Amino acid sequence: MADPRGSEDEEQFAVTSLGLAVRAGRKRLDLSVHALAKQAGVSLGLISQLERGIGNPSLGSIQRLATALGVPITQLLEPPAPDFAVVTHDRRLRLPTPTDVPEDERAFRELLTPRSESTLQLIRSVLPPRFTNAGRPFRHIGTESVTVLSGRLMVVHGEEQVVLEAGDTATYACSTAHWWSNEHDGETVVIGAVSPFER
């Protein structure tokens, strides 16, 4: 006969992991519990309980929290990343790209770090010729460092503009609007490291 304590332990672990993910996301955005509750449309008590590892939130509440934190719901529901993790080539997560851009002008982006890692993301981007996201500049809390592996990349950060050659690296605060453009006749390959902590 199965030990009922096993499922209870699993449920407690899931709630604790969820609470840790919510707290990490809230701290990353520098939000108080009250501010997050208001933004997500959930009660102050629900967040307070979750961050203490207790409670039984509905899927709808978890979705609202994920939306307010700007992360996919799976990031909140997955267990925290282990101290040591390997993501093999065939297990990389392909990141979504805008569908209203012609297919031959879309960037191919892969997450090289574990999906559940919230303090550092390593992303490999392959930018086709003519690629630019000038019409969709990024702006979020965090710090990004990008290295060009091959090709040439123009990085525009606020009023700053620079063209990076292979081997060059740029590091910048993500709260300033920024965008990229492939300045190479062929593909440009970029490795980017993103941290939720602002410079």
Summary of the structure (lengths in Angstrom):
residues: 199
radius of gyration: 19.5
end to end distance: 54.2
largest distance: 66.5
contacts: 551
relative contact order: 0.13
helix: 32%
strand: 26%
